[in-house]
Amino acid sequence: MDETQRWGAPWRPERRTGRFTGPPAPGALRNRGPGLGAAILAGFIQVAGANNLADDGEVFVTLNGWWYALLLAGPIALIWRRRFPLTVFLVAAAASLGFATVAQPSWIYAVAPGAALFGLAKKGRPLAAIVGGSTAYVLYVLVCGMFADPLGLAAGAHANLRSLLLLALAVALTIFLGSAAKARSEHFAEMMKVRAERERAQEEQERRQASEERLRIARELHDVLGHHLSLINVQAGVGLHLMDNRPEQAREALTAIKTASAEALREVRNVLGVLRTEDEAAPRQPALGMSRLDDLTADAGLPVTTKVTGDERELPPEVDRAAYRIVQEALTNVRRHAGPGATASVGVDYLPTALHLAIRNDGPAVRHDEPDDKGGGSGIGGMRARAESLGGTLEAGPVDGGFLVSVLLPVAAEEDEE
């Protein structure tokens, strides 16, 4: 069954495999057909030119059907020059050589072999073009030059030095131009291939960046919603417990819920700020980082002590944001899994080439409603994934009287010097 080819640019990637098929060489759309245009043009030039030569007395026989057939043999053979370039050249050269024995030396009846020789060189067969062109030239020199008198050729059909030099130059120039066209076509194809590969690589990079950004947004939303909803849940439970007996303390719990929900909304807007259009105003809230650690611990919903050691300095944005989110998630886990009256401590140690975080739960543990990290829980697993994405490590496990999360995030030395 013949394969049906879709319309479209022939150098576009194939849809199923994505492979690059290469751009068309000059005239590639015509190359798909039998080449009737070149055959008709060459036939017209040779027949019309021979008639003009005959009118000027430069053809030494009466033109009849035989001679016209000889003039048209080469152009007709050009129809198959794509499939049989060498054979077509030999046929066209032989036909033109036969007519040259009865006519004045001229390029008029050598159009077809010239086109065939050019096509042979452009086909990527320079050796065949050189051998074929040289053979045809030698035969012309022998027939119309050295053996012209023994063969009984008319005096006007004899090849002179000028015509021999011009013919040699034409053969060499035709082979050179054909080879140059081949090289140009390959260069153009390579350029288009490189451009297509570059565009494909750019698209892959954009898709990868979009995927990474979606993952970052998902992590940020998990941290924001998990932290603040957990705080709201705790404060709501306190408010319900104190509503009847201690309404003033219940009011404080409701105020904390309002503050936590407002902060959650602000952080969600900041996280989704990358999706805003260009004409929207930029977020006014400061970027989340260790500079807001005091606000985070103050709104944690349980007593938290903070200790900072080392030379406090500005961190790279990705490390700063990750450290904040890890502390936030660790405090959320304390509220979820620690018993009543639990407290927490946060240690921040600025090392020369790293940032160390230690978040400890000092209260008694209660039964976990969620599976632990190894069982598929999202809390510690999310913190570990965030740390490892920056080349850091996270260790978490029970200690005497509580639970400890220890995180080490590397910081580049050049960042420290700055």
VOGU-3710 file (C-alpha; in Angstrom, 3 decimals, decimal comma):
1> mdetqrwgap> 0,000/0,000/0,000  1,340/3,390/-0,923  1,965/5,677/2,017  -0,053/8,871/1,948  1,990/11,916/2,917  0,339/14,835/4,644  0,644/18,320/3,333  3,031/20,535/5,257  6,573/21,808/5,381  8,836/18,834/4,593
11> wrperrtgrf> 11,378/19,878/7,229  8,870/19,823/10,111  9,297/17,125/12,814  7,362/13,925/12,205  4,445/14,011/14,635  4,575/10,453/15,975  8,324/10,166/16,541  9,362/13,836/16,719  12,248/13,123/14,380  13,516/15,919/12,186
21> tgppapgalr> 13,088/15,132/8,515  15,311/17,913/7,227  14,553/21,049/5,197  14,022/21,051/1,471  16,902/21,853/-0,773  16,291/24,628/-3,299  13,650/23,283/-5,629  12,817/20,369/-3,334  9,110/20,656/-4,044  9,858/20,165/-7,706
31> nrgpglgaai> 12,155/17,253/-6,880  9,146/15,237/-5,787  7,798/15,281/-9,354  9,385/13,877/-12,525  11,085/17,178/-13,493  8,993/18,040/-16,535  9,795/21,728/-16,210  13,532/21,296/-16,795  12,911/18,834/-19,646  10,519/21,165/-21,457
41> lagfiqvaga> 12,797/24,176/-21,023  15,894/22,327/-22,250  13,996/20,858/-25,217  12,672/24,278/-26,236  16,108/25,907/-26,023  17,827/23,161/-27,994  15,198/22,921/-30,784  14,712/26,683/-31,111  18,471/27,270/-30,954  19,145/24,612/-33,619
51> nnladdgevf> 16,600/26,251/-35,914  18,333/29,603/-35,452  21,701/28,007/-36,212  20,217/26,416/-39,343  18,805/29,774/-40,481  22,295/31,270/-40,074  23,863/28,446/-42,079  25,655/26,953/-39,069  23,940/23,553/-39,358  25,339/21,563/-42,282
61> vtlngwwyal> 22,446/19,180/-42,850  18,755/19,614/-43,442  16,913/19,312/-40,147  14,425/16,474/-40,273  12,705/14,175/-37,795  15,874/12,248/-37,039  17,839/15,329/-36,048  14,944/16,742/-34,027  14,680/13,408/-32,215  18,393/13,662/-31,452
71> llagpialiw> 17,889/17,185/-30,103  14,987/16,044/-27,901  16,584/12,829/-26,628  18,604/14,621/-23,943  15,758/16,852/-22,674  13,379/13,882/-22,535  15,961/11,907/-20,552  16,028/14,755/-17,979  12,618/13,573/-16,804  14,371/10,676/-15,016
81> rrrfpltvfl> 17,439/12,609/-13,843  16,389/12,206/-10,166  16,455/8,420/-10,299  19,177/7,717/-12,870  21,446/10,799/-12,919  24,501/9,140/-14,492  22,545/7,301/-17,194  20,639/10,464/-18,077  23,879/12,416/-18,431  25,397/9,790/-20,708
91> vaaaaslgfa> 22,301/9,751/-22,923  22,127/13,552/-23,119  25,879/13,867/-23,790  25,773/11,236/-26,558  22,802/12,939/-28,232  24,464/16,354/-28,117  27,740/14,899/-29,388  25,871/13,334/-32,306  24,350/16,688/-33,241  27,719/18,430/-32,804
101> tvaqpswiya> 29,061/16,490/-35,791  26,756/18,428/-38,122  26,717/21,878/-36,540  28,949/24,774/-35,627  30,355/24,489/-32,046  27,763/26,128/-29,737  26,274/25,785/-26,263  22,758/25,782/-27,751  22,525/22,029/-28,203  24,439/21,222/-24,951
111> vapgaalfgl> 21,809/22,487/-22,469  20,506/19,023/-21,557  23,914/17,433/-20,791  24,858/20,554/-18,789  21,701/20,255/-16,674  22,284/16,516/-16,234  25,927/17,046/-15,193  24,882/19,721/-12,688  22,246/17,373/-11,248  24,755/14,535/-11,001
121> akkgrplaai> 27,160/16,683/-8,970  24,342/18,056/-6,824  23,186/14,527/-6,124  26,360/14,036/-4,087  28,282/12,020/-6,679  31,256/14,238/-7,551  33,452/11,354/-8,715  30,808/10,141/-11,177  30,347/13,735/-12,379  34,095/14,201/-12,919
131> vggstayvly> 34,518/10,864/-14,703  31,387/11,344/-16,811  32,206/14,955/-17,693  35,820/14,116/-18,546  34,746/11,159/-20,714  32,261/13,267/-22,641  34,864/16,004/-23,131  37,489/13,537/-24,389  35,005/12,015/-26,841  34,169/15,470/-28,179
141> vlvcgmfadp> 37,865/16,252/-28,629  38,412/12,961/-30,465  35,316/13,114/-32,692  35,206/16,808/-33,521  38,928/17,491/-33,173  41,548/14,839/-33,784  39,455/12,540/-36,035  37,168/15,139/-37,599  38,738/14,809/-41,063  38,846/10,991/-41,152
151> lglaagahan> 35,191/10,952/-40,100  34,355/13,345/-42,930  32,896/16,107/-40,784  32,205/19,476/-42,352  34,897/22,080/-41,792  32,514/24,235/-39,732  31,903/21,358/-37,301  35,586/21,076/-36,393  36,412/22,045/-32,824  38,908/24,878/-32,513
161> lrsllllala> 41,096/25,749/-29,540  38,694/28,408/-28,277  35,703/26,083/-28,255  37,720/23,322/-26,542  38,884/25,685/-23,780  35,390/27,061/-23,259  33,937/23,550/-23,101  36,552/22,426/-20,554  35,820/25,495/-18,444  32,055/24,902/-18,691
171> valtiflgsa> 32,388/21,259/-17,603  34,572/22,171/-14,610  32,327/25,082/-13,618  29,171/22,968/-13,872  30,616/20,265/-11,602  31,808/22,899/-9,124  28,419/24,658/-9,027  26,603/21,344/-8,573  28,857/20,360/-5,674  28,478/23,837/-4,140
181> akarsehfae> 24,691/23,554/-4,388  24,885/20,186/-2,638  27,025/21,630/0,158  24,716/24,629/0,518  21,671/22,380/0,714  23,301/20,241/3,422  24,384/23,327/5,351  20,872/24,739/5,189  19,444/21,410/6,313  21,864/21,297/9,255
191> mmkvraerer> 20,972/24,849/10,258  17,291/24,017/10,232  17,943/20,850/12,204  19,940/22,750/14,827  17,197/25,352/15,039  14,547/22,678/15,474  16,632/20,943/18,169  17,155/24,258/19,948  13,440/25,005/19,894  12,667/21,494/21,137
201> aqeeqerrqa> 15,194/21,876/23,974  13,710/25,244/24,892  10,209/23,769/24,979  11,434/20,914/27,179  13,083/23,382/29,537  9,924/25,484/29,722  7,836/22,392/30,478  10,323/21,313/33,154  10,318/24,761/34,731  6,511/24,828/34,689
211> seerlriare> 6,435/21,410/36,372  8,922/22,524/39,014  6,915/25,689/39,605  3,709/23,692/40,049  5,490/21,453/42,550  6,807/24,496/44,420  3,332/26,038/44,535  1,860/22,753/45,781  4,443/22,586/48,580  3,860/26,201/49,525
221> lhdvlghhls> 0,097/25,724/49,625  0,491/22,559/51,710  2,638/24,415/54,230  0,419/27,494/54,367  -2,886/25,682/54,632  -1,569/22,945/56,927  -0,082/25,436/59,377  -2,908/27,916/59,553  -5,783/25,449/59,388  -4,181/23,464/62,188
231> linvqagvgl> -3,906/26,644/64,234  -7,513/27,548/63,464  -8,636/24,067/64,490  -6,790/24,309/67,814  -8,124/27,772/68,595  -11,641/26,776/67,574  -11,495/23,846/69,989  -10,302/26,175/72,759  -13,075/28,660/71,953  -15,787/26,014/72,078
241> hlmdnrpeqa> -14,449/24,708/75,386  -14,360/28,166/76,973  -17,461/29,654/75,335  -19,766/29,101/78,294  -17,404/29,383/81,274  -14,775/31,895/80,143  -16,202/34,035/77,314  -13,311/36,531/77,452  -10,743/33,810/76,759  -13,044/32,454/74,049
251> realtaikta> -12,952/35,923/72,474  -9,155/35,709/72,414  -9,382/32,348/70,637  -11,748/33,790/68,036  -9,395/36,740/67,553  -6,529/34,300/66,984  -8,672/32,436/64,441  -9,390/35,685/62,583  -5,704/36,605/62,551  -4,625/33,143/61,384
261> saealrevrn> -7,223/33,034/58,604  -6,237/36,513/57,374  -2,564/35,535/57,378  -3,392/32,323/55,515  -5,239/34,266/52,839  -2,324/36,679/52,446  0,188/33,857/52,116  -1,983/32,005/49,612  -2,188/35,168/47,516  1,585/35,519/47,694
271> vlgvlrtede> 2,111/31,887/46,656  -0,246/32,272/43,702  1,223/35,649/42,807  3,269/34,037/40,033  0,000/33,420/38,194  -1,089/37,063/38,195  -1,113/39,077/34,993  1,429/41,804/34,337  -0,979/44,667/34,967  -1,787/43,489/38,502
281> aaprqpalgm> -0,044/45,050/41,444  2,829/43,167/43,002  2,282/41,745/46,514  3,108/44,177/49,291  3,862/41,581/51,967  7,551/40,879/52,613  8,888/37,602/51,278  8,660/34,678/53,668  11,984/33,888/55,325  13,848/33,635/58,594
291> srlddltada> 13,386/37,381/59,126  9,747/36,551/59,977  10,613/33,766/62,415  9,405/35,788/65,409  5,958/36,268/63,815  5,803/32,561/63,036  6,601/31,422/66,577  4,309/34,047/68,122  1,326/32,700/66,160  2,224/29,031/66,599
301> glpvttkvtg> -0,635/28,335/69,038  1,693/26,966/71,744  4,644/28,264/73,752  7,783/28,380/71,582  11,286/29,390/72,608  13,772/30,486/69,965  17,565/30,432/70,098  19,751/31,827/67,321  23,501/31,192/67,275  26,264/32,049/64,847
311> derelppevd> 26,674/35,122/62,657  23,174/35,930/61,475  23,231/36,935/57,792  21,104/37,157/54,688  20,469/33,773/53,087  19,858/32,870/49,440  16,120/33,297/48,705  15,450/29,592/48,103  17,249/28,566/51,323  15,575/31,341/53,329
321> raayrivqea> 12,092/30,348/52,143  12,727/26,618/52,631  13,985/27,162/56,201  10,881/29,168/57,076  8,565/26,529/55,618  10,343/23,682/57,413  10,036/25,435/60,783  6,386/26,183/60,020  5,617/22,560/59,128  7,500/21,244/62,168
331> ltnvrrhagp> 5,483/23,475/64,515  2,293/22,342/62,777  3,255/18,724/63,486  3,829/19,613/67,151  0,268/20,950/67,450  -1,127/17,886/65,696  0,725/15,175/67,572  1,819/16,569/70,958  -0,324/16,249/74,050  -1,900/19,050/76,110
341> gatasvgvdy> 0,541/21,535/77,572  3,227/20,785/75,003  5,920/23,332/74,293  8,425/23,643/71,488  11,876/25,063/70,963  13,447/26,286/67,711  17,220/26,429/67,344  18,795/28,277/64,413  22,558/27,928/63,949  24,303/29,949/61,204
351> lptalhlair> 27,305/27,791/60,274  30,056/28,992/57,875  28,716/26,978/54,912  25,294/25,816/56,112  22,202/26,635/58,129  21,206/24,205/60,887  17,661/24,049/62,248  16,529/22,059/65,280  12,806/22,016/66,153  11,996/20,031/69,282
361> ndgpavrhde> 8,703/19,086/70,871  9,101/19,075/74,646  5,634/17,737/75,474  4,353/14,199/75,918  3,468/12,402/72,691  -0,019/11,186/71,942  -1,344/8,700/69,362  -0,769/9,920/65,790  -3,915/10,194/63,727  -1,779/10,368/60,561
371> pddkgggsgi> 0,810/7,835/59,384  4,423/8,659/60,015  6,842/9,750/57,303  7,873/6,238/56,292  4,256/5,268/56,059  3,476/7,974/53,596  2,640/11,010/55,744  3,018/14,354/53,989  4,469/16,388/56,883  7,985/15,034/57,427
381> ggmraraesl> 8,103/13,738/53,847  7,412/17,216/52,504  10,074/18,757/54,763  12,622/16,135/53,708  11,836/16,662/49,996  12,229/20,412/50,408  15,593/20,011/52,156  16,937/17,456/49,678  15,935/19,655/46,725  18,542/22,140/47,997
391> ggtleagpvd> 21,180/19,483/48,665  20,445/19,329/52,388  19,424/16,613/54,828  16,654/16,137/57,382  16,521/13,765/60,339  13,418/13,315/62,459  12,589/10,990/65,313  11,606/10,674/68,966  13,933/11,852/71,723  13,647/11,836/75,497
401> ggflvsvllp> 10,365/13,495/76,319  9,454/14,614/72,827  10,266/14,654/69,135  13,170/16,300/67,261  13,472/17,530/63,675  17,058/18,356/62,652  17,748/20,004/59,290  21,008/20,996/57,575  20,746/23,297/54,536  23,966/24,096/52,631
411> vaaeedee> 24,810/27,699/51,831  27,383/28,550/49,150  30,614/30,057/50,444  30,395/33,042/48,076  27,019/33,872/49,567  28,642/33,946/53,012  31,365/36,330/51,884  28,852/38,713/50,481
//
